[in-house]
Amino acid sequence: MPYVKTRDGTDIYVKDWGSGRPVVLIHGWPLSSDSWDPQAMALADAGFRAIAYDRRGFGRSGQPWSGYDYDTLTDDLADVMEATGANDATLVGFSMGGGEVARYMSRHGGRGVVSAALIGSVVPYMLKTDDNPDGVPEETLGEIADGIRKDRPKFFADFFKDFFGVGYVTSPVSQETLDWAWRLAMQAGLRPTLACADSFGHTDFRPDLPAFRVPTLVLHGTGDKTVPIDPTGRAAAAGIAQSQLVEYDGAPHGLFATESDRLTDDLLAFLGK
């Protein structure tokens, strides 16, 4: 079953590896489910069922004009879970994907979910406001949209340097990894790319936090320049009752690549509890 058709008729590409208790992996912006491959393989090898899908507009999924708000994106997640029969599942959301986890817990009552993980997640609120002073300024979010509209290939070539913590002298990832991430980003449609950036930059998930009624792992790099830890990872852990915060000292945003083995080990340890 490589595709699931959502309630509004969008085709969602799904990978379903292994057998056992399901772990649903939700990718970040502007990537696809392929970014989860090392963790998905490790989960399947460890006796779990790894389910990863391409968000609408990205990877091999359909690219409709609309539906990039978090309510619709979360309904897509619910449709994937129903079609795959993912019960007693753990939801794992990276970056933008953390938003679907949070909204699923509130909008769908956490149905079928026994635990959750937020990895470098945008939850609870990215935008800098009077009551969220550590957030990302509106001007910065506007510069992202302007850069994408002006020269999307050039924008993402630069974007992934901060994403993976590439410096002038050293880099935690190879040039080939940067090239691979760039290709994943360029698979997405322009409309979905812009609309999802607007959604993750402006959606306030603080009202969703009380809906987390399951053990929740929060992993975040302290050196994350893409999704700063103070208004997101630390705030999420403070607002989720059964949360465990693990900070990766100095680590950048793209933990699935820069801290791949440690991330996998931490996920497996959490699932083993």
C-alpha positions as CSV (number, residue, x, y, z in Angstrom):
1,M,0.0,0.0,0.0
2,P,2.3,2.8,-1.2
3,Y,-0.4,5.4,-1.2
4,V,-3.2,6.5,1.1
5,K,-6.0,8.7,-0.3
6,T,-7.0,11.3,2.3
7,R,-10.5,12.5,3.0
8,D,-10.1,15.4,0.5
9,G,-8.7,13.0,-2.2
10,T,-5.0,13.8,-1.9
11,D,-2.6,10.9,-2.5
12,I,-0.1,10.5,0.4
13,Y,2.9,8.3,-0.2
14,V,3.6,5.9,2.7
15,K,6.5,3.6,3.7
16,D,5.5,0.8,6.0
17,W,8.5,-1.2,7.2
18,G,8.7,-4.1,9.7
19,S,6.1,-5.4,12.1
20,G,5.3,-4.9,15.8
21,R,4.1,-1.8,17.7
22,P,3.8,1.1,15.2
23,V,6.0,4.2,15.2
24,V,4.7,6.9,12.9
25,L,7.5,9.2,11.6
26,I,6.6,12.7,10.4
27,H,9.3,14.5,8.5
28,G,10.4,18.1,8.6
29,W,10.2,21.0,6.1
30,P,11.2,21.0,3.3
31,L,12.1,17.3,3.1
32,S,10.3,13.9,2.7
33,S,10.0,10.6,4.5
34,D,13.4,9.6,3.1
35,S,15.0,11.7,5.8
36,W,13.8,9.2,8.3
37,D,15.3,6.1,6.6
38,P,18.1,5.3,9.0
39,Q,15.8,5.5,12.0
40,A,13.1,3.6,10.2
41,M,15.4,0.8,9.4
42,A,16.7,0.7,13.0
43,L,13.1,0.6,14.3
44,A,12.1,-2.2,12.0
45,D,15.3,-4.2,12.9
46,A,14.4,-3.7,16.6
47,G,11.0,-5.2,16.2
48,F,8.9,-2.1,15.6
49,R,6.7,-1.2,12.6
50,A,8.0,2.1,11.1
51,I,5.5,4.1,9.2
52,A,6.7,7.2,7.4
53,Y,4.9,9.3,4.9
54,D,5.5,12.2,2.6
55,R,3.5,15.3,3.7
56,R,1.1,16.5,1.1
57,G,3.0,18.8,-1.4
58,F,6.3,17.1,-0.7
59,G,8.2,14.0,-1.9
60,R,6.0,11.6,-3.9
61,S,2.7,12.8,-2.5
62,G,0.1,14.8,-4.3
63,Q,0.5,18.6,-4.6
64,P,-2.9,20.1,-4.2
65,W,-3.3,23.9,-4.1
66,S,-4.8,23.9,-0.6
67,G,-4.6,22.0,2.6
68,Y,-1.4,23.2,4.1
69,D,-2.9,24.5,7.4
70,Y,-2.2,22.3,10.4
71,D,-5.8,21.1,10.8
72,T,-5.8,19.6,7.3
73,L,-2.2,18.3,7.7
74,T,-3.3,16.6,10.9
75,D,-6.3,15.1,9.2
76,D,-3.9,13.6,6.7
77,L,-2.0,12.0,9.6
78,A,-5.2,10.6,11.0
79,D,-6.1,9.2,7.6
80,V,-2.7,7.5,7.3
81,M,-3.1,6.0,10.8
82,E,-6.5,4.7,10.0
83,A,-5.5,3.2,6.6
84,T,-2.4,1.5,8.1
85,G,-4.2,0.3,11.2
86,A,-1.7,2.1,13.4
87,N,-3.0,1.5,16.9
88,D,-1.1,1.8,20.2
89,A,1.3,4.0,18.2
90,T,4.1,6.4,19.0
91,L,4.1,9.6,17.0
92,V,7.5,11.1,16.2
93,G,7.6,14.5,14.6
94,F,10.7,16.3,13.5
95,S,10.7,20.1,13.1
96,M,7.5,21.0,11.3
97,G,6.3,17.5,11.9
98,G,6.0,18.2,15.6
99,G,3.1,20.4,14.8
100,E,1.1,17.5,13.4
101,V,1.8,15.6,16.6
102,A,0.6,18.4,18.8
103,R,-2.5,19.1,16.7
104,Y,-3.4,15.4,16.5
105,M,-3.4,15.1,20.3
106,S,-5.9,18.0,20.5
107,R,-7.9,17.7,17.3
108,H,-8.2,13.9,17.3
109,G,-8.0,13.4,21.0
110,G,-4.7,11.4,20.7
111,R,-6.7,8.5,19.4
112,G,-4.5,5.3,19.1
113,V,-1.4,7.1,20.5
114,V,0.5,5.7,23.6
115,S,3.5,8.0,23.4
116,A,5.0,10.8,21.4
117,A,8.4,12.4,20.5
118,L,9.2,15.9,19.4
119,I,12.5,16.2,17.6
120,G,13.9,19.7,17.0
121,S,10.2,20.6,16.8
122,V,8.5,23.9,16.2
123,V,6.1,23.2,19.1
124,P,4.8,25.2,20.8
125,Y,5.4,28.5,19.0
126,M,8.0,29.8,16.6
127,L,6.9,33.4,16.1
128,K,8.3,36.2,18.2
129,T,5.5,38.1,20.0
130,D,5.1,40.1,23.1
131,D,4.3,36.9,25.1
132,N,6.8,34.8,23.2
133,P,9.9,37.1,23.2
134,D,12.4,34.3,22.4
135,G,10.7,33.4,19.1
136,V,11.7,34.1,15.5
137,P,11.0,37.7,14.3
138,E,8.3,38.1,11.6
139,E,11.0,39.8,9.4
140,T,13.0,36.6,9.4
141,L,10.1,34.5,8.3
142,G,9.4,37.1,5.6
143,E,13.0,36.8,4.4
144,I,12.6,33.0,4.1
145,A,9.5,33.4,1.8
146,D,11.2,36.2,-0.2
147,G,14.3,34.0,-0.7
148,I,12.3,31.1,-1.9
149,R,10.3,33.2,-4.3
150,K,13.4,34.9,-5.7
151,D,15.7,31.8,-6.2
152,R,14.5,28.7,-4.5
153,P,17.5,26.5,-5.5
154,K,20.0,29.1,-4.2
155,F,18.0,29.7,-1.0
156,F,18.0,26.0,-0.1
157,A,21.7,25.6,-0.9
158,D,22.4,28.2,1.7
159,F,19.6,27.1,4.1
160,F,21.0,23.6,4.6
161,K,24.3,24.9,5.8
162,D,22.7,26.3,9.0
163,F,20.3,23.4,9.1
164,F,23.2,20.9,9.5
165,G,25.6,23.2,11.3
166,V,28.1,23.6,8.5
167,G,30.9,26.1,9.4
168,Y,33.7,27.7,7.4
169,V,36.2,25.1,8.4
170,T,34.3,22.0,9.7
171,S,31.1,20.3,8.9
172,P,29.2,17.5,10.7
173,V,27.8,16.2,7.4
174,S,29.3,15.5,3.9
175,Q,28.8,17.6,0.8
176,E,26.8,14.7,-0.5
177,T,24.4,14.9,2.4
178,L,23.9,18.6,1.7
179,D,23.2,17.7,-2.0
180,W,20.8,15.0,-1.0
181,A,18.8,17.3,1.3
182,W,18.7,19.9,-1.5
183,R,17.3,17.4,-3.9
184,L,14.6,16.3,-1.4
185,A,13.6,20.0,-0.9
186,M,13.4,20.6,-4.7
187,Q,10.9,17.7,-5.1
188,A,8.3,19.7,-3.2
189,G,6.0,22.1,-5.1
190,L,6.6,25.9,-4.7
191,R,3.1,26.5,-3.4
192,P,3.4,23.8,-0.7
193,T,6.8,25.0,0.3
194,L,5.7,28.5,0.9
195,A,2.3,27.6,2.5
196,C,3.9,25.2,4.9
197,A,6.6,27.7,5.9
198,D,3.8,30.1,6.7
199,S,2.0,27.5,8.7
200,F,4.9,26.4,10.9
201,G,6.0,29.9,11.4
202,H,2.7,31.3,12.5
203,T,0.7,28.4,14.2
204,D,0.5,28.7,18.0
205,F,0.5,25.2,19.5
206,R,0.4,26.4,23.1
207,P,-3.3,25.6,23.4
208,D,-2.6,22.1,22.2
209,L,-0.1,21.2,24.9
210,P,-2.6,20.2,27.6
211,A,-3.9,17.5,25.2
212,F,-0.6,15.6,25.6
213,R,-1.6,12.9,28.0
214,V,1.0,10.4,27.1
215,P,4.8,10.1,27.9
216,T,6.6,12.5,25.5
217,L,10.2,12.7,24.6
218,V,11.6,16.1,23.6
219,L,15.0,16.1,21.8
220,H,16.5,19.4,20.7
221,G,20.0,20.7,19.8
222,T,21.2,23.7,21.8
223,G,23.0,25.0,18.8
224,D,19.8,24.9,16.6
225,K,19.7,28.1,14.5
226,T,16.7,27.0,12.4
227,V,14.3,26.3,15.3
228,P,15.8,27.9,18.4
229,I,15.4,25.7,21.5
230,D,14.1,28.3,24.0
231,P,10.6,29.0,22.5
232,T,10.3,25.4,21.2
233,G,12.0,22.4,22.8
234,R,12.4,23.9,26.3
235,A,8.9,25.5,26.3
236,A,7.3,22.3,25.0
237,A,8.9,20.3,27.8
238,A,7.7,22.8,30.4
239,G,4.2,22.7,29.1
240,I,3.8,18.9,28.6
241,A,3.0,17.1,31.8
242,Q,4.7,13.7,31.1
243,S,7.7,15.0,29.2
244,Q,11.4,14.2,29.2
245,L,13.7,16.8,27.7
246,V,17.1,15.7,26.3
247,E,19.3,18.6,25.1
248,Y,22.0,17.8,22.6
249,D,24.8,20.2,23.5
250,G,25.9,22.4,20.6
251,A,23.9,20.3,18.0
252,P,22.3,21.9,15.0
253,H,18.8,21.4,13.6
254,G,19.2,18.3,11.4
255,L,19.7,15.8,14.2
256,F,18.5,12.9,12.0
257,A,21.8,13.2,10.1
258,T,24.3,15.0,12.4
259,E,23.3,12.9,15.5
260,S,21.8,9.9,13.7
261,D,23.1,7.1,15.9
262,R,22.4,9.0,19.2
263,L,19.0,10.0,18.0
264,T,18.2,6.4,17.1
265,D,19.5,5.1,20.4
266,D,17.5,7.7,22.4
267,L,14.3,6.8,20.4
268,L,14.8,3.1,21.0
269,A,15.5,3.6,24.7
270,F,12.3,5.7,25.0
271,L,10.2,3.1,23.2
272,G,11.6,0.4,25.4
273,K,10.1,2.1,28.4
